[in-house]
């Protein structure tokens, strides 16, 4: 019996990767650096700020990493005063509420971004928990954020669904033992499947997703 739905935020509840890419490109260009979309998809998308800063600035200090991350997130928030929920998301949330399912957001984004994004989509208060990986000992791709989400919802991994668009996120959710649905906003379906997704959809309207939910609800 389905007990819980756990959602990544960026690229899953709303398609934000291009905004994050633009924010980083703008800031790096001010330093004379160019960041390509291919580099972003391979090394940055879905990763916590600490990890992506180590990739971008391997020789800089932790304080410099934190300062860049704060500038980048502030730029992203300025670029996203409103955000559009992924197609079919509101239908899925309504179904979860009517069925009494536990629902949580599990994100590598910082708390300020999570609060901003949910408000920009009009989804403030729709989730029982908003878990921010930076507030935990380990972020995705470690399974800890999803294991913590299950614990908060008092749900079993075998009775839950996770939704993720990034490779670190899919890895984290699948290693937590959750049936993971890949959302192909930022990665190819083949890459999501290779990372551990058991189903890949373009959005939450996909008939395959609703057939899965029906099977798990019996």
Secondary structure as UniProt FT lines:
FT   STRAND          4..7
FT   TURN            11..13
FT   HELIX           17..29
FT   TURN            30..32
FT   HELIX           37..43
FT   TURN            44..46
FT   HELIX           49..56
FT   TURN            58..59
FT   HELIX           62..79
FT   TURN            87..88
FT   HELIX           89..99
FT   STRAND          102..107
FT   HELIX           111..121
FT   TURN            124..125
FT   STRAND          129..132
FT   HELIX           133..135
FT   TURN            140..141
FT   HELIX           144..153
FT   HELIX           157..159
FT   STRAND          160..164
FT   HELIX           167..175
FT   TURN            176..177
FT   STRAND          179..183
FT   TURN            184..185
FT   HELIX           189..195
FT   STRAND          199..201
FT   TURN            204..205
FT   HELIX           207..216
//
